[in-house]
Amino acid sequence: MSNIFAISPLDGRYADKVKSLNETVSEFGLIKYRVMVEIEWFKFLFSKPEFGLPSLEAKDIELLDSIVNDFNEIGALRVKEIEATTNHDVKAVEYYIKEKIAHNPDLDKYREFIHFACTSEDINNTSYGLMLKDVKNVVILPELSKLQQRLTELADQYRDVSIMCRTHGQPATPSTMGKELYNVVYRLERQIKQLEKQEILAKINGAVGNYNAHLVAYPELQWDTLAKEFIELRLGLHFNPYTTQIEPHDYQAEIYDNLRRINTILIDLSRDMWSYISINYFKQKVKAGEVGSSTMPHKVNPIDFENAEGNFGLANSVLGHLSEKLPISRWQRDLTDSTVQRNIGVGIGYTLLGLSSLLKGLGKVEINLNAINHDLDNNWELLAEPIQTVMRKCNVANAYEQLKELTRGKKVNAEGIKEFVAGLDLPDSEKTKLASLTPHNYIGLANKLY
């Protein structure tokens, strides 16, 4: 279908920007992960002598592995064709694998060990676990790393660029552009570390989490030990020993809340960058052929930061519902999590789209020293803070009040500040120090804190 007919902009207008998710969080991706889990469970049973199954020959393992490794759109469509009859998506995967091994008599005779003792959720929870593991490690963390690198580069580049800050939107004590950007670097760093360490849990313990059928079939086996081995060594996930029919999804909520915090930090950054552009602290590089307004030819709009803000907001709406809903299930199982989890890709997709827009925007900005210096040169009242602080140190009465009278709601130039300092009853060393201050060099440790 042409992208022009897509209902979701993720599959339409922005399809090429989120294509790295196509084989991961799509219906195709979910089916492939299910096939992978079913095959790995089948192979696992053969690897354990206690099940009385023969050892698989190399050619048999090669065939089974090829079902996963060669899985493609044709295979996924065949699964959907089977599902049209079964009206059950996981059962369709089981039947698909049985079809694929039908021509191999050594495997086909043991076809009933495909999906052995499994409830659908044994396959689903592990599949979503593998999906989120790949999304986290292959897509999201690398994109966040690119963003961190870009912000760090800008912070280093603008380490010594003094700027007038704004608290409550009003002129305030100076900082450096580098330090203000590094604030974001540090905030992201904490959240990224949490995301990197996030455990992804899974279970494979039957209809209500107690290995009931397993124990009837093979009462002599330590099923919880086998399940832990399969989850951790075969799939590379963390074993959850206590569940109902479903893995309770708490870890998923943790991931989505972590991503929401990251997105919220980046909304904050997007708005600040938009604002810096609006007061000309940053200029945007012009690209030939682009149009900023359909009627105002002069405009270069900060659309990348606006798109980032909007898409992070959409992502957080979806991720917020996922994190609030998924840990809740009636008694041992209801199906509300199933339909909701199908929208994992939507939350992740808008997150990725926001990251793409933000990176694009950060790649187009360049500092505008003229505008920055203009603000610093025309706001000498910013030095009221250090002057009254030194006056307090030297026990000058009503220090704050004197500076308030001099500066509050008023414009004071360099000469006015220097004249005021010269008339103070302070030691010469303190007067000399204050006289050397300018809005440009009154930056504290801003360029040395990182």
N, C-alpha and C positions, 0 to 999 in steps of 0.2 A: 504494500500500500504506500502511496506517495505520502511523505511527511506532511504535506499540506492538509491532509485529512485527519491527522492525529488529534485526539481529544486532549491529551496531556502535552504541554509544551516540551516536556522532557523527551517525548518521542517525536516531536515535531520541530519547532523552531530551534530548540537547543540540542537536538539529537546528537550532533557531531561533538558537542562539548562534554557529553556524559557517556560516550560510546565505550569507555573503559569499563563501564558497569554492565554492558550488554550481556555478557556471558556469565555474569555472577549473580545479580539480583533479579534477573528476569525469570519468566516461567521456564525458559530453556535452562537457565542456571539451576533452578530448584530441581528440575527433573534430573539433570546430570548429577547433582550431589546425591540425590536419592539412589540413582543407579550405582554410584560409587560406594555408598554405604552398604547397599544390598550385596554387592560383589565382595566387598571386604569382609562382611559377616559370613558369607558363604565360604570364602577362603579360610577364615579364622576357624570355623568349625572343622574343616579338613585338617587344619594344622594341629589339632588336639587329639591325641590318640584315644582319650577317654570316650570319644564319640563313636569309635569303632569304624571310622571312615578310612578308606585307603589314602595313602599319600598322593597328592596331586603330582602328576608328571609335569615337566617343564612346558610341554606343549599345551597342557590344560591350563596352566597358570597364564601362559601367553595369551590364550584365547580369552580368558576371563578379564585380563588386564586390557585387552584390546577393546572390549565392550565399553570400558570407561574411556580409555585414551582416544579411541576413534569416534566417540559419541559426537554426533553432529545434528544439524537441523532435521535431516531425514529421520534420524532416530527419535528425536523429540516429537516429531509429527506422528510417527508410528505409535508412540506412547499415548498421545492425545487421541488417536484413532481407536486404540484399545479402550481408553477411558470413556469414549462415547458409548461403549457397550456396558462396561462395568459400572459406570457412574461413580468410580472411586479412583482417585489419582494414584495412590500408592499401590493398590492392587494392580493397576495397569502397568506399573514399573515391574512388578514381580512377573507378570505374564510376558512382558517384553523380554526380560532376561531369559525366561524359559524358552522363548522362541529362538533366542540367539545361541543357546547351547543345544538345541534339539538335534543338530546334525552330529553332535559329539556323544557317542553312546556311553563313554566313560563318565561323562558329567551328567548326561540326561537321566541316567538311572537314579541319580541322587537329587533330581530336580526339586523334590519336596523339602530339601534343606535350604532352598532359597526362601528367605523370609521366615526361617524356622523360629518358632516361639515368639515372634515379634508382633507387637501391635503397631499400627500405622505410626503412632507418635514416636516409637523407637527409631523409625527411619526419619521422620520429619524433624525431630529435635536435633538429631545429629547432623542432618543436612543443613538446617539453618545455622547450626554451630560452625560447620565448615564454611558456609557462605560468609558469615560475619567475620570469621578468622581471615579469610581472603580479602574481604572488603577493607578490613582494618589494616592489614599488613601490606597489601598490594596496591590499594587505591588511596585510602584516606591518609595514612601516615606519610607516604611519600609526598602527597600534595601539601600537607602541613609542613613537611620538611622544606619544601621549596619556598613556602611562604615565610617560614622562620629565617631562611637564608636571605631572602630579599629584604626583610625588615632589618635584619642584622647589618646587611650591607648599607642600607640607608642610615641606620643609626650610627655606624662608623663614619660614613661620608659626611654626616651633618653634626658630628660630635661637638664641633666648636662654633656652630651657627647659633648665636644667641637669638632668642625670640621673646617677645612680650607675651606672657601668659594671660589667660582670661579666666577669672573665677566669677561665676554668676554672669558671664558674658562681658564683664568689665575688666579694664586694664589691671593687671596684677603682676607680682614679682616675676622677673624674667627666669627663663630656663634655657635649654638648648633644644633644637629640633631633634637632635640625636637622642637625648635623654627621654624626650616624650615618646619617641618611637620605641626606645628600648623598654619602656614600661610595658608595652604590649608584648615584646619579645619574652619578657620574664613571665607575664601572665600566661601566655601560651605554653611556655616551657613546662610549667607545673601541670597543666591539663594534659599535655602530650605524654608526659611521664606516666600519668594515671592511665591514659588510654593504652599505652604500651604494656603496662603491667596487668591490664584487665584480663581476668580468667574467663574462658568460655566453657561453660559447663554442658554436660550431656549425660544421658542415661540410656540404658537398653535393658529394661527390667520388666517388660510385659504390661498387661492390661491395667493394673492398678499399682505397679511399682514393687511387687513382692515376689516376682519370679514364680508365680503360682503354677502355670502350665509347665514351665521349665523343670520344676522340681518333681512333678508327676512323671515326666518323660525320663529324666535322669536324676533320680533322688540322691544318688551318691556324690554328685558334683557340687563344688562350691561356686554357685552361680554368681554371687556378688563379686567374688575374686576374678572370675572370668570376664564379667562385664567391665570391671575396672581396667583389666588388662586390654580389652578390646578398645575401649574409649580412649585410653591414654597412650597406649603403644601403637595401635593400628591407626587411629584417627588423629592423634595429637591434640586431643581436647582434655579438659579436666573432668574427672568423674564426679557426678553428683549421686551420692548413695541413698538419698532420701527424697522420694518423689511420689506423686500420685500417678495417674496414667501419663501426665505430661510433666516434663521438666518445667519447673515453675517460672522460668523466664526472668528471675531476679537479675541475673547477670546481663540480660538484654536491656533491662531498664537502666542498669548502671552505665552501659555503653551509650544509650541514647541520652541520658542525662549529662554524661561527660561531653558528648557532641554538642548538646544544647549550650553548655557553658562555653565551649569553644566558639560556637556560632554567636553567642551573645557578646563575647569579647570582640569578635570581628565585626559585629554590628556597631559596637562602640567605636572601633577604629574607622569603619566606613563613614560614619557620621562625622567624626573628627576630620578625616581627610577631605570630605565634602566641604566642611566649614573652612578649613585652611585654604582650599581652592577658592571659596567664595570671597575671602578677604585678601586673595592674591599672594598668600604665603607660598603657595605652589602654583606653577603654571603647568599646563598640559601640552604635551607635544602634539602638534597638528599632523594628521595623516591626510595625504592628498586624496581628494575625492569624497571625504566624509562630510556630512552636513550636520550642523548642530541644531538648527531650527528650520522649520519649513517656511518661515517668514522673516526670520532675523538672521541675515547672513553672517553676522559677526560672531555668533555664539559658538563656544567650545564647551559643551556641557559635560559635567562629571558623571556621565551615565554609568561607567563601570562601577563606581562606588554606590550609586543608586541601585543598580541591578544586584550588586552584592548584598546590600542591606535587605532588599525585598526578598531575595531567594533564601537568605539565612533565616528570615522571618517565617517563610513558608516551611522550610525544613524544621524549624523548632515547633511549629504547630503540629506537624505530623509526628515528629519524634516525641513530643510531649504526650500525645495520645498513646503512642506505643508504650512509653514507660509507665504511664498510669494504668493502662488497661491490661497489659500482658501478664503481670503478676497475679491477676485476679481470675479465678476459675471456680465455677460452682462444683462443690463436692470433689469427686475424683476426676471430673472432666466435663467441660462443655466446649462447644465448637467456636466460640467467639474469637479465640486467639488465632484460629486458622485463617479467617478472612482478613483479620487485622495484619497478621504477619506478611501477607501478600503485598502490603504497602511499605515494607521496609525499604525497598528500592526507591520509593518516592521521597522519603525523608533523607536517605543517603544521596539521592540524585540532586535534590535541591541544595544540599550541603556542598556537594562537589561543584555544582554550578556557581554557588556563591564564592567558593575558593577560586574558581577559574576567573570570575569577574574581578575579584579583588586583586589577584596577581596581575591581571591585565592592566588594571588601573594604576597599581604601584609601579608598573613598568613604563608608564607614560608621564609621570610627574617629574618636575625639576624645580629646584628651589628658586624662589624669586627674592633675591637679597634686597632689591630696591624697596619693595613693599615692607619687608621685615625691618630694615634699617629705618625706614620712615616712621614706623610705629615707635621704635625705640628712641629715636631722636626727638620725637614729639611728646614723650611721656616721662619727663624727668621727675614727676611726682611719684614714680615708682620707687624712688630712693627715700621716701618718707619712712619706710619700714626700717632700713638699717640705721638711719640717722637717729630715730627715736629710741632704737634699741641700744645704741652706744650712749645716748644721753641717759637712759635708765642705768646702764652700767656705771656711769660716772655720777649717779645720784642727782641728776638735774630734775628739779621739780616739774611736774606736769608735762613730761616729755611727750607723751602721746597727744595730749591736748594741744600742745604747741604745733605739732606737725599736722594735726587735724585742721587747725585754724589756717595753716599755710596752704594745705593741699586739697582738702576734701571738696570735691565738685569743682575744682579749679585746675587750670592749666598753668604749670610752673615750668619755666625754661631753665637752662643750665645756669645762667647768671643768677637767677633767683635762688636756686638751691645753694650755689657757692656762697652767695651773700649771706644766706641764713646760717650756713655752717661757720663762716668767718666770724659771725657775731656771737657764737655760742661760748659759754664759759667752760671750755674743755681743755685738757692737756694738749699741747701742740702735736704730740704724736697721734692722738685721736683725730684731731682736726685734719692733719695731713692725710690720714687714712681715708677719712670721709671725703676729702676734697678730690681724692684720686678715683672715687667711684663714678661710674657712668651706668646708664641702663644697659650698655653692651657688656660690661665686665662684671656686673652684679648678678652672677649666676651660681654662687655657692659652689657645690661640688658636682654640679650637673655634668660636666665633661670628664669627671674622674670616677664616677660611681660604677662604671661598667667597662 
